[in-house]
Amino acid sequence: KLFFTDYGSAAKVERCDMDGMNRTWIVNSKIEQPTALALDLINKYVYWVDIYLESVEVVDYQGRKRHTIIKSRQIRHLCGLAVFENYLYTVNSDNLNILQINRYNGTDVQPFARHNSAKEIRVYQKRTQTAVRSHACEVDSYGMPGGCSHICLLSSSYKARTCRCRTGFILGSDGRSCK
């Protein structure tokens, strides 16, 4: 799945398949300017920063179990968001501090580090990476990912795929080759 935010004419948090299909709103009310998003891949939660409402909130992948982690004036300066174990990590663009926020007790906010040019933050740790298994976009015996001549995108599951073409090409009637 692909998760993303939008704060154009109607602010929302959405998800879709990796090929862009099955687009679904998971948050579309009481949201104004969601600017950062983080996923808890293990427990299947979506966290986001809303700089207009000055809050960090969370829902599950279906948009249920919504609650506010923290509401504070300092939220309007946050950019980037990452989750690891019991904490959320974010960058305060006002003072360049990287903050650590207890995701179960939003009152526990601590400066973690300082970086002069940070605008985004990611945590890479082996336990947060999902196990790799065979999937529909694996390279075939001809060296083509998923049998696609240009781009292979996972679809509704790791067993399904959609072929796409680079700019200037169109997908042939076979659904795999680009012309």
Residue frames as a rotation matrix with the C-alpha (Angstrom) as fourth column:
LYS 1
0.572 0.820 0.000 0.00
0.820 -0.572 0.000 0.00
0.000 0.000 -1.000 0.00
LEU 2
-0.587 -0.626 0.513 0.96
0.600 -0.762 -0.244 3.62
0.544 0.165 0.823 -0.55
PHE 3
0.324 0.638 -0.699 -0.11
0.924 -0.371 0.090 6.17
-0.202 -0.675 -0.710 2.10
PHE 4
-0.667 -0.534 0.520 -0.14
0.646 -0.762 0.045 9.92
0.372 0.366 0.853 1.43
THR 5
-0.177 0.566 -0.805 -1.60
0.643 -0.553 -0.530 13.26
-0.745 -0.612 -0.265 2.56
ASP 6
-0.455 0.115 0.883 -3.30
0.725 -0.529 0.442 16.04
0.518 0.841 0.157 0.64
TYR 7
-0.237 0.446 -0.863 -4.36
0.708 -0.529 -0.468 19.48
-0.665 -0.722 -0.191 1.85
GLY 8
-0.909 0.042 0.415 -5.67
0.324 -0.554 0.767 21.04
0.262 0.831 0.490 -1.36
SER 9
-0.432 0.822 0.372 -9.38
-0.506 -0.562 0.654 21.82
0.747 0.094 0.659 -1.53
ALA 10
0.757 0.629 0.178 -10.20
-0.520 0.414 0.748 18.97
0.396 -0.658 0.640 0.89
ALA 11
-0.245 -0.911 0.331 -7.52
-0.941 0.142 -0.307 17.88
0.233 -0.387 -0.892 3.35
LYS 12
0.847 0.530 0.045 -7.17
-0.528 0.827 0.193 14.13
0.065 -0.187 0.980 3.87
VAL 13
-0.405 -0.839 0.363 -4.99
-0.750 0.532 0.393 11.12
-0.523 -0.113 -0.845 4.52
GLU 14
0.632 0.627 -0.456 -5.36
-0.773 0.464 -0.433 8.43
-0.060 0.626 0.778 1.87
ARG 15
-0.313 -0.709 0.632 -4.09
-0.365 0.704 0.609 5.03
-0.877 -0.040 -0.479 0.86
CYS 16
0.640 0.458 -0.617 -4.02
-0.755 0.230 -0.614 3.14
-0.140 0.859 0.493 -2.44
ASP 17
0.789 -0.432 0.436 -2.39
0.450 0.890 0.068 0.15
-0.418 0.143 0.897 -4.04
MET 18
-0.106 -0.950 -0.293 1.15
0.290 -0.312 0.905 0.72
-0.951 0.011 0.308 -5.34
ASP 19
-0.651 -0.087 0.754 -0.26
0.756 0.004 0.654 1.05
-0.060 0.996 0.063 -8.87
GLY 20
-0.967 0.253 0.022 -2.58
-0.253 -0.967 -0.006 3.90
0.020 -0.011 1.000 -7.79
MET 21
-0.331 0.893 -0.304 -5.75
-0.089 0.291 0.952 1.80
0.939 0.342 -0.017 -7.84
ASN 22
0.215 0.574 -0.790 -8.23
0.736 0.437 0.518 1.35
0.642 -0.692 -0.329 -4.96
ARG 23
-0.729 -0.437 0.527 -7.71
0.086 -0.822 -0.563 4.88
0.680 -0.365 0.636 -3.65
THR 24
0.250 0.783 -0.569 -9.36
0.717 0.245 0.652 5.20
0.650 -0.571 -0.501 -0.23
TRP 25
-0.012 -0.168 0.986 -9.73
-0.482 -0.863 -0.153 8.09
0.876 -0.477 -0.071 2.20
ILE 26
-0.147 -0.018 -0.989 -8.79
0.703 0.702 -0.117 7.03
0.696 -0.712 -0.091 5.72
VAL 27
-0.285 0.164 -0.944 -9.09
0.743 -0.585 -0.326 10.52
-0.606 -0.794 0.045 7.30
ASN 28
-0.547 0.117 0.829 -11.21
0.661 -0.548 0.513 13.26
0.515 0.828 0.222 5.73
SER 29
0.587 0.715 0.380 -12.72
0.281 -0.621 0.732 15.18
0.759 -0.323 -0.565 8.65
LYS 30
0.975 -0.219 -0.042 -11.25
-0.061 -0.444 0.894 17.39
-0.214 -0.869 -0.446 11.36
ILE 31
0.094 -0.958 0.272 -8.06
0.791 0.238 0.564 17.69
-0.605 0.162 0.780 9.32
GLU 32
0.826 0.239 -0.510 -6.65
0.015 -0.914 -0.406 20.88
-0.563 0.328 -0.759 7.73
GLN 33
0.629 -0.682 -0.374 -2.97
-0.729 -0.350 -0.588 20.78
0.270 0.642 -0.717 6.76
PRO 34
0.838 -0.356 0.415 -1.40
0.069 0.822 0.565 17.33
-0.542 -0.445 0.713 7.09
THR 35
0.694 -0.622 -0.363 2.26
-0.712 -0.518 -0.474 17.80
0.107 0.587 -0.802 6.22
ALA 36
-0.498 -0.864 -0.076 4.12
-0.832 0.500 -0.240 14.74
0.245 -0.056 -0.968 7.49
LEU 37
0.670 0.729 -0.140 3.23
-0.697 0.683 0.221 11.07
0.257 -0.051 0.965 7.65
ALA 38
-0.573 -0.814 0.095 4.73
-0.804 0.537 -0.255 8.00
0.156 -0.223 -0.962 9.34
LEU 39
0.422 0.698 -0.579 3.69
-0.576 0.699 0.423 4.36
0.700 0.155 0.697 9.40
ASP 40
-0.240 -0.358 0.902 3.91
-0.835 0.551 -0.004 1.82
-0.496 -0.754 -0.431 12.18
LEU 41
-0.255 0.078 -0.964 4.26
-0.819 0.512 0.258 -1.19
0.514 0.855 -0.067 9.87
ILE 42
-0.938 -0.157 -0.310 4.06
0.012 0.877 -0.481 -3.74
0.347 -0.455 -0.820 12.67
ASN 43
-0.680 0.701 -0.215 0.88
0.387 0.094 -0.918 -2.50
-0.623 -0.707 -0.335 14.38
LYS 44
-0.476 0.445 0.758 -0.58
0.834 -0.045 0.550 -0.95
0.279 0.894 -0.350 11.18
TYR 45
0.408 0.524 -0.748 -1.01
0.693 -0.711 -0.120 2.64
-0.594 -0.470 -0.653 12.38
VAL 46
0.012 -0.320 0.947 -0.72
0.803 -0.562 -0.200 5.90
0.596 0.763 0.250 10.43
TYR 47
0.116 -0.079 -0.990 0.61
0.763 -0.631 0.140 9.01
-0.635 -0.772 -0.013 12.24
TRP 48
0.040 -0.145 0.989 0.46
0.826 -0.552 -0.114 12.51
0.563 0.821 0.098 10.79
VAL 49
-0.630 -0.274 -0.726 1.32
0.601 -0.764 -0.233 16.11
-0.491 -0.584 0.647 11.68
ASP 50
0.308 0.709 0.634 -1.34
0.880 -0.466 0.093 18.77
0.362 0.530 -0.767 11.06
ILE 51
-0.682 -0.721 -0.123 0.45
0.715 -0.621 -0.321 22.13
0.155 -0.307 0.939 11.28
TYR 52
-0.479 0.586 0.653 -2.77
-0.168 -0.792 0.587 24.15
0.862 0.172 0.478 11.04
LEU 53
0.639 0.765 -0.079 -4.53
-0.131 0.209 0.969 22.30
0.758 -0.609 0.233 13.87
GLU 54
-0.076 -0.810 0.582 -1.18
-0.856 -0.246 -0.455 22.08
0.511 -0.533 -0.674 15.73
SER 55
0.489 0.323 0.810 -1.57
-0.725 0.667 0.171 18.37
-0.485 -0.671 0.561 16.40
VAL 56
-0.701 -0.526 -0.482 -0.06
-0.671 0.715 0.197 14.95
0.241 0.461 -0.854 15.85
GLU 57
0.227 0.879 0.420 -2.72
-0.892 0.360 -0.272 12.27
-0.391 -0.313 0.866 15.41
VAL 58
-0.875 -0.482 0.036 -2.98
-0.447 0.834 0.323 8.57
-0.186 0.266 -0.946 14.67
VAL 59
0.384 0.923 -0.007 -5.45
-0.878 0.363 -0.311 6.12
-0.284 0.126 0.950 13.07
ASP 60
-0.089 -0.366 0.926 -5.25
0.048 0.928 0.371 2.48
-0.995 0.078 -0.065 12.04
TYR 61
-0.908 -0.404 0.113 -4.96
0.108 0.035 0.994 1.56
-0.405 0.914 0.012 8.36
GLN 62
-0.402 0.842 0.359 -8.77
0.874 0.236 0.425 1.59
0.274 0.485 -0.831 7.99
GLY 63
-0.492 0.168 0.854 -9.15
-0.040 -0.985 0.170 5.05
0.869 0.049 0.492 9.56
ARG 64
0.657 0.713 -0.245 -10.43
0.174 0.173 0.970 3.75
0.734 -0.679 -0.010 12.90
LYS 65
0.503 -0.399 -0.766 -9.11
0.864 0.222 0.452 4.23
-0.011 -0.890 0.457 16.44
ARG 66
0.082 -0.453 0.888 -8.29
0.422 -0.791 -0.443 7.90
0.903 0.411 0.126 15.79
HIS 67
0.785 0.162 -0.598 -6.82
0.610 -0.372 0.700 9.89
-0.109 -0.914 -0.391 18.63
THR 68
0.749 -0.500 0.435 -4.55
-0.278 -0.833 -0.478 12.86
0.601 0.237 -0.763 19.25
ILE 69
0.279 -0.765 -0.580 -1.01
0.812 0.511 -0.283 12.16
0.513 -0.392 0.764 20.44
ILE 70
-0.418 -0.442 -0.794 -0.11
0.765 -0.643 -0.045 15.79
-0.490 -0.626 0.607 21.15
LYS 71
0.503 0.516 0.693 -1.64
0.739 -0.673 -0.035 19.21
0.448 0.529 -0.720 20.59
SER 72
0.239 -0.544 -0.804 0.70
0.670 -0.507 0.542 22.17
-0.703 -0.668 0.243 21.04
ARG 73
0.850 0.036 -0.526 1.77
-0.240 -0.862 -0.447 25.44
-0.469 0.506 -0.723 19.43
GLN 74
-0.129 -0.989 -0.072 5.20
-0.598 0.019 0.801 23.94
-0.791 0.146 -0.594 18.72
ILE 75
0.043 0.208 0.977 3.58
0.494 0.846 -0.202 21.52
-0.869 0.491 -0.066 16.22
ARG 76
0.903 0.388 -0.182 3.27
0.061 -0.536 -0.842 24.32
-0.424 0.749 -0.508 13.61
HIS 77
0.377 -0.851 -0.365 7.06
-0.900 -0.430 0.073 24.14
-0.219 0.301 -0.928 13.17
LEU 78
-0.006 -0.385 0.923 7.34
-0.238 0.897 0.373 20.37
-0.971 -0.217 -0.097 12.70
CYS 79
0.431 0.092 -0.898 8.44
-0.900 0.114 -0.421 18.79
0.064 0.989 0.132 9.45
GLY 80
-0.362 -0.507 -0.783 9.13
-0.476 0.822 -0.312 15.16
0.801 0.260 -0.539 8.81
LEU 81
0.291 0.470 0.833 7.91
-0.946 0.273 0.177 12.33
-0.144 -0.840 0.523 11.00
ALA 82
-0.291 -0.373 -0.881 9.20
-0.427 0.875 -0.229 8.84
0.856 0.310 -0.414 11.78
VAL 83
0.640 0.504 0.580 8.09
-0.756 0.278 0.592 6.16
0.137 -0.818 0.559 14.23
PHE 84
-0.157 -0.663 -0.732 10.32
-0.217 0.746 -0.629 3.69
0.963 0.060 -0.261 16.05
GLU 85
-0.675 -0.019 -0.737 9.42
0.592 0.582 -0.557 1.61
0.439 -0.813 -0.381 19.08
ASN 86
-0.013 0.741 -0.672 7.67
0.970 -0.154 -0.188 3.86
-0.243 -0.654 -0.717 21.64
TYR 87
-0.182 -0.204 -0.962 8.61
0.263 -0.953 0.152 7.16
-0.948 -0.225 0.227 20.02
LEU 88
0.788 0.260 0.559 7.85
0.616 -0.315 -0.722 9.50
-0.011 0.913 -0.409 17.15
TYR 89
-0.253 -0.886 -0.389 10.77
0.658 -0.452 0.603 11.51
-0.710 -0.103 0.697 15.79
THR 90
0.668 0.503 0.549 10.34
0.742 -0.506 -0.440 14.84
0.056 0.701 -0.711 14.03
VAL 91
-0.511 -0.844 0.165 12.27
0.843 -0.529 -0.098 17.98
0.170 0.089 0.981 13.09
ASN 92
0.504 0.560 -0.658 11.40
0.648 -0.748 -0.140 21.38
-0.571 -0.356 -0.740 14.53
SER 93
0.201 -0.413 0.888 12.18
0.898 -0.284 -0.336 23.76
0.391 0.865 0.314 11.66
ASP 94
0.890 0.178 0.420 12.12
0.026 -0.939 0.344 26.75
0.456 -0.295 -0.840 14.02
ASN 95
0.609 -0.685 0.400 15.10
-0.739 -0.308 0.599 25.71
-0.287 -0.661 -0.694 16.17
LEU 96
0.169 -0.520 -0.837 16.44
-0.772 0.458 -0.440 22.74
0.613 0.721 -0.324 14.10
ASN 97
-0.484 -0.258 0.836 16.01
-0.784 0.552 -0.283 20.31
-0.389 -0.793 -0.470 16.99
ILE 98
-0.429 0.396 -0.812 15.13
-0.250 0.812 0.528 16.71
0.868 0.430 -0.249 16.30
LEU 99
-0.247 0.460 0.853 12.39
-0.967 -0.169 -0.189 15.88
0.057 -0.872 0.487 18.81
GLN 100
-0.846 0.087 -0.526 11.50
0.105 0.994 -0.004 12.58
0.523 -0.058 -0.851 20.41
ILE 101
-0.321 0.838 0.441 7.80
-0.918 -0.389 0.072 12.29
0.232 -0.382 0.895 21.33
ASN 102
-0.896 0.112 0.430 6.43
-0.093 0.899 -0.428 9.39
-0.435 -0.424 -0.794 23.34
ARG 103
-0.765 0.598 -0.238 3.64
-0.331 -0.048 0.942 8.10
0.552 0.800 0.235 21.08
TYR 104
-0.207 0.710 -0.673 1.67
0.696 0.590 0.408 6.76
0.687 -0.384 -0.616 24.03
ASN 105
0.375 0.235 -0.897 2.12
0.836 -0.504 0.217 9.80
-0.401 -0.831 -0.385 26.27
GLY 106
0.390 -0.149 0.909 2.33
0.733 -0.548 -0.404 12.99
0.558 0.823 -0.104 24.17
THR 107
0.988 -0.050 0.144 3.37
-0.124 -0.809 0.574 15.06
0.088 -0.585 -0.806 27.18
ASP 108
0.433 -0.886 0.168 6.82
0.233 0.289 0.929 13.42
-0.871 -0.363 0.331 27.03
VAL 109
0.918 -0.184 0.351 8.56
0.300 -0.259 -0.918 15.55
0.260 0.948 -0.182 24.35
GLN 110
0.528 -0.814 -0.242 12.35
0.227 -0.140 0.964 15.73
-0.818 -0.564 0.111 24.46
PRO 111
0.603 -0.489 -0.630 14.99
-0.797 -0.398 -0.454 17.29
-0.029 0.776 -0.630 22.21
PHE 112
0.905 -0.228 0.358 16.92
0.201 0.973 0.110 14.31
-0.374 -0.028 0.927 20.82
ALA 113
-0.166 -0.947 0.275 19.57
0.868 -0.008 0.497 15.94
-0.468 0.321 0.823 18.65
ARG 114
0.472 0.246 -0.847 20.22
-0.126 -0.932 -0.341 19.05
-0.873 0.268 -0.409 16.56
HIS 115
-0.212 -0.515 0.830 20.93
0.837 0.342 0.426 19.26
-0.504 0.786 0.359 12.85
ASN 116
-0.539 -0.129 -0.832 21.44
0.031 -0.991 0.134 22.51
-0.842 0.047 0.538 10.93
SER 117
-0.689 0.245 -0.682 19.69
-0.718 -0.361 0.596 21.49
-0.100 0.900 0.425 7.72
ALA 118
-0.908 0.365 0.207 17.27
0.349 0.931 -0.110 18.68
-0.233 -0.028 -0.972 8.55
LYS 119
-0.570 0.792 -0.219 13.84
-0.821 -0.545 0.170 18.88
0.016 0.277 0.961 6.88
GLU 120
0.506 0.659 -0.557 12.89
-0.634 0.722 0.278 15.20
0.585 0.212 0.783 6.97
ILE 121
-0.363 -0.610 0.704 13.65
-0.912 0.389 -0.133 12.24
-0.193 -0.690 -0.698 9.18
ARG 122
0.526 0.443 -0.726 13.60
-0.563 0.821 0.092 8.48
0.637 0.360 0.682 8.68
VAL 123
0.069 -0.466 0.882 14.46
-0.848 0.439 0.298 5.60
-0.526 -0.768 -0.365 10.97
TYR 124
0.355 -0.048 -0.934 16.01
-0.646 0.710 -0.282 2.55
0.676 0.703 0.221 9.34
GLN 125
-0.365 -0.398 0.842 16.20
-0.877 0.451 -0.167 -0.50
-0.313 -0.799 -0.513 11.54
LYS 126
-0.908 -0.109 -0.405 16.02
-0.306 0.833 0.461 -4.17
0.287 0.543 -0.789 10.61
ARG 127
-0.775 0.632 -0.022 12.97
0.470 0.553 -0.688 -4.92
-0.423 -0.543 -0.725 12.81
THR 128
-0.122 0.771 -0.624 10.89
-0.221 -0.635 -0.741 -2.26
-0.968 0.047 0.248 11.01
GLN 129
-0.533 -0.117 -0.838 11.50
-0.841 -0.035 0.539 -3.76
-0.092 0.993 -0.080 7.56
THR 130
0.548 0.780 0.300 8.93
-0.691 0.625 -0.363 -6.22
-0.471 -0.008 0.882 6.31
ALA 131
-0.162 -0.590 0.791 10.19
0.006 0.801 0.599 -9.63
-0.987 0.101 -0.126 5.23
VAL 132
-0.264 -0.001 -0.964 10.88
-0.929 -0.268 0.255 -9.89
-0.259 0.963 0.070 1.52
ARG 133
-0.079 0.272 0.959 9.04
0.083 0.961 -0.265 -12.70
-0.993 0.058 -0.099 -0.24
SER 134
-0.801 -0.167 0.575 8.59
0.563 0.120 0.818 -13.56
-0.206 0.979 -0.002 -3.86
HIS 135
-0.103 0.755 -0.647 6.35
0.050 -0.646 -0.762 -11.07
-0.993 -0.110 0.029 -5.62
ALA 136
0.617 0.547 0.566 4.73
0.551 0.213 -0.807 -10.36
-0.562 0.809 -0.170 -8.97
CYS 137
0.937 -0.282 -0.206 7.42
-0.349 -0.769 -0.536 -7.84
-0.007 0.575 -0.818 -10.02
GLU 138
0.287 -0.870 0.401 10.37
-0.051 0.404 0.913 -10.20
-0.957 -0.282 0.071 -9.72
VAL 139
-0.128 -0.447 -0.885 12.65
-0.915 -0.291 0.280 -10.23
-0.383 0.846 -0.372 -12.75
ASP 140
0.831 0.476 0.289 11.72
-0.307 0.825 -0.475 -12.96
-0.464 0.306 0.831 -15.21
SER 141
0.358 -0.722 0.592 14.10
0.581 0.669 0.463 -15.11
-0.730 0.178 0.659 -17.27
TYR 142
0.352 -0.191 0.916 14.31
0.848 -0.349 -0.399 -12.29
0.396 0.918 0.039 -19.90
GLY 143
-0.671 -0.680 -0.296 15.40
0.737 -0.563 -0.374 -9.75
0.088 -0.469 0.879 -17.29
MET 144
-0.491 0.584 0.647 12.05
-0.110 -0.778 0.619 -7.92
0.864 0.233 0.446 -17.28
PRO 145
-0.967 0.134 0.215 10.47
-0.220 -0.023 -0.975 -7.08
-0.125 -0.991 0.051 -13.91
GLY 146
-0.295 0.913 0.280 7.18
-0.151 0.245 -0.958 -8.98
-0.943 -0.325 0.066 -13.68
GLY 147
-0.244 0.160 0.957 7.32
0.859 0.493 0.137 -9.51
-0.450 0.855 -0.257 -17.43
CYS 148
0.799 0.516 -0.309 6.81
0.365 -0.824 -0.433 -5.75
-0.478 0.233 -0.847 -17.98
SER 149
0.385 -0.681 0.623 8.94
0.828 -0.043 -0.559 -4.05
0.408 0.731 0.547 -20.62
HIS 150
-0.066 -0.416 0.907 9.28
-0.011 -0.908 -0.418 -0.78
0.998 -0.038 0.055 -18.63
ILE 151
-0.663 -0.100 0.742 7.79
-0.668 -0.368 -0.646 -0.45
0.338 -0.924 0.177 -15.14
CYS 152
-0.252 0.573 -0.780 6.20
0.375 0.801 0.468 -3.06
0.892 -0.175 -0.416 -12.86
LEU 153
-0.544 0.182 0.819 4.01
-0.719 -0.604 -0.344 -1.89
0.432 -0.776 0.460 -9.95
LEU 154
-0.932 0.299 -0.207 2.59
0.362 0.812 -0.458 -4.18
0.032 -0.502 -0.864 -7.31
SER 155
-0.433 0.863 0.260 -1.19
-0.189 -0.369 0.910 -4.10
0.881 0.345 0.323 -7.34
SER 156
0.438 0.776 0.454 -3.74
-0.616 -0.109 0.780 -5.31
0.655 -0.621 0.431 -4.78
SER 157
0.904 -0.248 0.348 -1.32
-0.153 0.572 0.806 -7.87
-0.399 -0.782 0.479 -3.30
TYR 158
-0.025 -0.994 -0.105 2.25
-0.658 -0.062 0.750 -9.05
-0.753 0.088 -0.653 -3.70
LYS 159
-0.354 -0.041 0.935 0.92
0.414 0.889 0.196 -11.66
-0.839 0.456 -0.297 -6.16
ALA 160
0.569 0.633 0.525 -0.66
0.780 -0.213 -0.589 -9.10
-0.261 0.745 -0.614 -8.53
ARG 161
-0.462 -0.760 -0.458 1.05
0.467 -0.647 0.603 -6.50
-0.754 0.065 0.653 -10.70
THR 162
0.807 0.590 -0.009 0.31
0.343 -0.482 -0.807 -3.72
-0.480 0.648 -0.591 -13.18
CYS 163
-0.215 -0.871 0.442 2.66
0.940 -0.063 0.334 -2.81
-0.263 0.488 0.832 -16.02
ARG 164
0.772 0.352 -0.530 3.19
0.217 -0.929 -0.301 0.87
-0.598 0.117 -0.793 -16.85
CYS 165
0.409 -0.601 0.687 5.27
0.870 0.030 -0.492 2.72
0.275 0.799 0.535 -19.43
ARG 166
-0.462 -0.638 -0.616 7.80
0.692 -0.693 0.200 5.53
-0.555 -0.334 0.762 -19.24
THR 167
0.207 0.502 -0.840 6.74
-0.076 -0.847 -0.526 8.96
-0.975 0.173 -0.137 -20.50
GLY 168
-0.217 -0.220 -0.951 6.20
-0.890 -0.354 0.286 9.01
-0.400 0.909 -0.119 -24.25
PHE 169
-0.934 -0.078 -0.348 5.22
-0.220 0.895 0.389 5.34
0.281 0.440 -0.853 -24.50
ILE 170
0.035 0.969 0.245 1.84
-0.994 0.007 0.113 3.59
0.107 -0.247 0.963 -24.39
LEU 171
-0.449 -0.135 0.883 1.03
-0.487 0.866 -0.116 0.16
-0.749 -0.482 -0.454 -23.05
GLY 172
-0.782 0.105 -0.615 0.42
-0.542 0.372 0.753 -2.44
0.307 0.922 -0.234 -25.73
SER 173
0.195 0.969 -0.151 -2.67
-0.806 0.246 0.538 -4.65
0.559 0.017 0.829 -25.95
ASP 174
0.068 -0.230 -0.971 -0.75
0.237 0.949 -0.208 -7.46
0.969 -0.215 0.119 -24.22
GLY 175
0.916 0.353 0.190 -0.66
-0.053 -0.365 0.929 -5.34
0.397 -0.861 -0.316 -21.02
ARG 176
0.675 -0.723 -0.148 3.11
0.548 0.357 0.756 -5.84
-0.494 -0.592 0.637 -20.72
SER 177
-0.273 -0.853 0.445 5.00
0.942 -0.143 0.304 -4.22
-0.196 0.502 0.842 -23.58
CYS 178
0.291 0.273 -0.917 5.35
0.218 -0.952 -0.214 -0.50
-0.932 -0.138 -0.336 -24.22
LYS 179
0.056 -0.192 0.980 5.33
0.997 0.070 -0.043 1.07
-0.061 0.979 0.196 -27.69
